[in-house]
Amino acid sequence: MPDDGLDDIMDAVGPRLRDVRRGRRRTLSEVAEETGISVSVLSRLESGQRRPSLDLLIPLARVYRVPLETSSAPRPPATRASTRGPSAGTG
């Protein structure tokens, strides 16, 4: 069976959920209370110890007010701002 990248997508869901939650400045307890998903399940999702199902992603997307594909999409690559001045040879 060809590698369709599904494993990479699934592995990226947990960190993405954590990023969204932290970006909303929400605690696991707050999200658990609003979704009915236990803190332990949320924690395992975010750490990658548990793979998400639609039954878990849909209430999370609603609470975070993001489209479902945003909550489950891989994180974009990090960009670094240069802390150095212009590179040699320019100017």
Buried (B, 14 or more C-beta within 10 A) or exposed (E): EEEEEEEEEBEBBBBBBBBBBEEEEBEBEBBBEBBEBEBEBBBBBBEBEBEBEEEBBBBBBEBBEBEEEEBBBBEEEEEEEEEEEEEEEEE
